[in-house]
Amino acid sequence: MECPAIPRMSFEDFSSRLLEKTRGKRIPWGVSIELTARCNLRCAHCYISRSPEDEGARASELTTSELCRLLDELVEEGCMGILFTGGESLIRSDFLDVYTYAKKKGLFVNLFTNGTTITPEIADYLAEWPPRSVEITLYGRTKKTYEHVTGVKGSHARCLRGIELLKERQLPLKLKTMVSTLNKHELPDMKAFAAENGLDFRFDFNLNKRLDRGLEPTLYRLTPEEAVDLDKTDGLRLEALREYSTRRFGPPAFPENLYWCGAGLSGFHVDPCGKVSLCINSREPSYDFRGGSVKEAWHEFIPRALSRKRKKTTTCQTCRLRQLCDQCPGWAQLENGNEELPVDYLCRIAHLRAQALGLEP
């Protein structure tokens, strides 16, 4: 079933209706939506990807009409922007239908993609209906490294072609990478490639276990020392860490709370099956959108999930380095099988960052 036809809405009309509907309401400003867990690449470090031919995964995905209902209800609650991610969103045959529906509803759309499935026709369509941003992940600068990571021959050339097609149409494109032991040696060259093309670039090195708690991604993690060395080689990144950490240095204000981050405060995450959770990392507890509504998820489930208290006493509750640490209940659940236990890998990175910044541990 297709999304119902709706007229294109101007930003002014959307803003006016938004003010009318949401005055005085708590609003989910931004929501991430995993359209699929399936992907055309087989990246060694990936925490989620399933084969494009995985019929079980395909059958469990929200249908076109269910996604349109989700978008309708998000707009009704005042949502302004969404992120479409995956898996690889563009392998869904209805991707452009769902994307267009979101645009016509007046939503700002951000798109994460590996870029390999972008064709001239898709690029033209995105130029007609421009996203707020498109972020393409570059897994290596050379064909050898890129395809060693992705496990798919020809994927390097297709990614570069996708980048070129979006650049030619002057779409708001950014590049990024997930740094692992497989591609860390090419990080400077990836940065240089982005700069040569006038594109913003960012990197991350936090590889967590698969959602099924498979260990594969952790086999390619940098050591904490290697990770912080990358922080130190990026002047802007290091200064951002310094500014943020010194401004918020000290233990958490409410150490009894399970969540100390921004998860669930201004948005939430929806997985391919319609399960709503606080963020893309923290998948449990979850709420079934298929059997409920965005309104109930946002006003009842999310506050209830955020109100959970810690049952264990850990060193995290008195640690002054929380703003340098990526510790969260989602990471802890995947890493330790317990959402309250500290993740040693993240803890070590936080302490090494503190040393690099000259902060008292």
Residue pairs with C-beta under 8 A, 6 or more apart in sequence:
1 63
1 64
1 65
2 64
2 65
2 94
2 97
3 64
3 65
3 67
3 68
3 97
3 98
3 100
3 101
4 68
6 101
6 104
6 105
7 104
8 103
8 104
9 104
9 105
9 106
10 106
11 106
13 106
14 105
14 106
17 106
18 75
18 78
18 80
18 106
21 76
21 78
22 77
22 78
25 77
25 78
26 298
26 299
27 77
27 78
27 79
27 80
27 266
28 74
28 77
28 78
28 79
28 266
28 267
28 268
28 294
28 298
29 78
29 79
29 80
29 81
29 266
29 267
30 79
30 80
30 81
30 82
30 83
30 266
30 267
31 74
31 79
31 81
31 82
31 83
31 267
31 268
31 269
31 270
32 82
32 83
32 85
32 267
32 268
32 269
32 270
32 279
32 280
33 67
33 70
33 82
33 83
33 84
33 85
33 269
33 270
34 48
34 85
34 86
34 87
34 269
34 270
34 271
34 272
34 280
35 61
35 62
35 67
35 84
35 85
35 86
35 87
35 89
35 92
35 95
35 98
35 272
36 57
36 58
36 61
36 86
36 87
36 88
36 89
36 91
36 92
36 272
37 48
37 49
37 50
37 57
37 61
37 86
37 87
37 271
37 272
38 49
38 50
38 51
38 52
38 54
38 57
38 58
38 86
38 87
38 88
38 91
39 46
39 49
39 50
39 52
39 86
39 87
39 88
39 91
39 114
40 52
40 88
40 91
40 114
40 116
40 117
40 152
40 155
41 49
41 88
41 114
41 116
41 150
41 151
41 152
41 155
42 49
42 150
42 151
42 152
43 49
43 139
43 149
43 150
43 151
44 149
44 151
44 180
44 182
44 216
44 217
44 219
44 220
45 149
45 178
45 180
45 182
45 207
45 216
45 217
45 220
46 210
46 217
47 207
47 208
47 209
47 210
47 211
47 217
48 86
48 87
48 210
48 211
49 86
49 87
50 57
50 87
51 57
52 91
57 272
60 272
60 273
61 92
61 272
61 273
62 70
62 270
62 272
62 273
62 274
62 289
62 290
64 94
64 97
64 98
66 274
66 289
66 290
67 94
67 98
67 101
68 98
68 101
70 270
70 274
70 289
70 294
71 82
71 98
71 101
71 102
71 105
71 107
72 105
73 293
73 294
73 295
74 82
74 107
74 294
75 105
75 106
75 107
76 294
76 295
77 294
77 295
77 298
79 107
79 267
80 107
80 108
81 107
81 108
81 109
81 110
81 132
82 102
82 107
82 108
82 109
82 110
83 109
83 110
83 111
83 112
84 95
84 98
84 99
84 102
84 109
84 110
84 111
84 112
85 111
85 112
85 280
86 112
86 113
86 272
87 272
88 113
88 114
88 116
88 117
89 95
89 111
89 112
89 113
90 113
90 117
90 118
90 122
91 117
92 98
96 122
96 125
99 109
99 111
99 129
99 131
100 129
102 109
103 109
103 129
108 132
109 131
109 132
110 131
110 132
110 133
110 134
110 135
111 131
111 133
111 134
111 135
112 135
112 137
113 134
113 135
113 136
113 137
113 162
114 136
114 137
114 139
114 150
114 155
114 159
115 136
115 137
115 158
115 159
115 162
115 163
115 166
116 155
116 158
116 159
116 162
117 158
117 162
118 161
118 162
118 165
118 166
119 165
120 165
122 165
123 162
123 165
123 166
123 168
123 169
123 171
124 169
126 134
126 166
126 169
126 171
127 169
127 170
127 171
130 171
130 172
131 171
131 172
132 172
133 172
133 173
133 174
134 166
134 171
134 172
134 173
134 174
135 173
135 174
135 175
135 176
136 159
136 162
136 163
136 166
136 173
136 174
136 175
136 176
137 175
137 176
137 177
137 178
138 146
138 159
138 175
138 176
138 177
138 190
138 193
138 194
139 145
139 146
139 149
139 150
139 159
139 177
139 178
139 183
140 146
140 147
140 148
140 149
140 156
140 182
140 183
140 186
140 190
141 186
141 189
141 190
141 193
142 156
142 186
142 189
143 156
143 157
145 182
145 183
145 185
145 186
146 155
146 156
146 159
146 183
147 153
147 154
147 155
147 156
148 182
148 183
149 180
149 182
149 183
150 156
163 173
163 175
163 197
166 173
167 173
167 197
167 199
173 199
174 199
174 200
174 201
174 202
175 190
175 193
175 194
175 199
175 200
175 201
176 201
176 202
176 203
176 204
177 183
177 187
177 190
177 201
177 203
177 204
178 203
178 204
178 205
178 207
179 187
179 203
179 204
179 205
179 222
179 230
180 205
180 207
180 220
180 221
180 222
181 220
181 221
181 222
182 220
183 190
184 222
184 226
184 230
187 203
187 230
190 201
190 203
191 201
194 200
194 201
195 201
203 230
205 221
205 222
205 226
205 227
205 230
206 326
206 346
207 217
207 218
207 220
207 221
208 217
208 218
208 281
208 330
208 331
208 334
208 335
209 215
209 217
209 218
209 334
209 335
210 216
210 217
210 334
211 283
211 334
213 334
213 337
221 345
222 230
224 345
224 348
224 349
224 352
225 352
227 349
227 352
228 349
228 352
228 353
228 356
231 237
231 238
231 241
231 353
231 356
232 238
232 356
238 356
238 357
241 324
241 353
241 357
242 357
244 323
245 321
245 323
245 324
245 353
245 354
245 357
245 359
246 357
246 359
248 322
248 323
249 320
249 323
249 359
250 320
250 322
251 317
251 318
251 319
251 320
251 322
252 260
252 316
252 317
252 322
254 260
255 310
255 317
255 318
256 309
256 310
256 317
257 308
257 309
257 310
258 308
258 309
258 310
258 329
258 339
258 340
259 278
259 282
259 306
259 308
259 328
259 329
260 322
261 279
261 328
263 278
263 279
263 281
263 282
263 306
263 328
264 278
264 279
264 302
264 305
264 306
265 306
268 276
268 277
268 278
268 279
268 297
268 298
268 302
269 276
269 277
269 278
269 279
269 280
269 283
270 276
270 289
271 277
271 283
271 286
273 290
274 288
274 289
274 290
275 283
275 286
275 287
275 288
275 289
276 286
276 287
276 288
276 289
276 297
276 301
276 302
277 283
277 284
277 285
277 286
277 287
277 305
278 302
278 305
278 306
278 330
279 328
279 330
281 328
281 330
281 331
282 328
282 329
282 330
282 333
282 339
283 330
283 333
284 333
284 339
285 301
285 305
287 296
287 297
287 301
289 297
310 317
310 340
311 340
312 338
312 340
312 341
314 340
314 341
314 342
315 342
316 322
316 327
316 342
319 325
319 350
320 360
320 361
321 350
321 351
321 353
321 354
321 359
321 361
322 350
324 349
324 350
324 353
324 354
324 357
324 359
325 346
325 347
325 349
325 350
326 346
326 349
326 350
327 342
327 343
327 346
327 347
327 350
329 339
329 340
330 339
331 343
331 346
332 338
332 339
332 340
332 341
332 342
332 343
333 339
335 341
335 343
335 345
336 343
351 361
354 360
354 361
355 361
